[in-house]
Amino acid sequence: MEIKGSDIQSKLNVYQSAQVQGKKLDTAKSEKPEAPTPQQDRVALSGRGRSIADAQRAMASVPDVRESLVSQIRNDLQNGTYVVDNQKAAEGILRESLVNQAAMM
């Protein structure tokens, strides 16, 4: 490739401008950036989010075990008077199964 006088000058100009830009970049990188302005964190809940939070608080106030029901069943078992309603038990199992299937879809 043959380089003529005018081509050399244009290539030197490009090289020099690239060097100047590189120095500007290097200087910008070495300077300390301004301290970021502190921002306050904010949380905004949607109506649905507030409803979920309300439901969670309500559930937290409900005991995990209904002691009165447990003690009644315990007494019935000890006395031999506890009777299982097979129909009601089967309906509950099916209902729970349907709810679980619907949740998976």
Summary of the structure (lengths in Angstrom):
residues: 105
radius of gyration: 38.3
end to end distance: 69.2
largest distance: 114.0
contacts: 148
relative contact order: 0.03
helix: 69%
strand: 0%
